[in-house]
């Protein structure tokens, strides 16, 4: 979680709502973007992170 008081980071990632989740992969590229809440969203995020970690092995 980060505070973006100047909104520069939010603008660079195209944030249009809160919550806004951005996952950056080990290669430094954006691997996943999600804006808003939905039931089961945490499971989807965990799945993306798990897949990224498996790619590093």
N, C-alpha and C positions, 0 to 999 in steps of 0.2 A: 504494500500500500504506500502510495506516495502523495504528497501534497504538491499541487502544481499551481501555486498562487498566481503566477504570471500567465498561466494557460498556454505557454509555448509548447510544452510536451504534448498536451492534449490536442492542440492544433496540428502538430506534426503527425499524430496518429489518427487524426480525423474523429476525435471523440465527439459523439453526438448525444450522449446520455450517460447516466450514472446508474448502476456500476458499469465500468468499462474495463474489461480484462484483456491484457495483451500478454502473450507468452512469446518470449524470444528464445529461439533454439540455440543449441551450442555453437552453431555456425554464425550466430549473430543476426540471423534473419527472423522476421516475424513469422511465427509458426501457427498462431491462432489469435483471432480477435473475436470478442463477444461483447455486445452492448446490451445492457438490461438484465433483468432477472427472469429466470424460468425454473420451475421445479426440475430437479435432476441436473441442473447446470453444473454443480460442483463435481458430479460424477464424470461429466463430459470433459471438464478441465483436467481432472485427475487422469483420465484416459490419454489425453493429449500429452501430458507431462510424462506419463509412463512410457508411451511410445518413443518420445524423444530420448528418454534415458536409455531405452533398449538399443537405440541406434548408435549410441556411444560405445557399446560393448563390442 
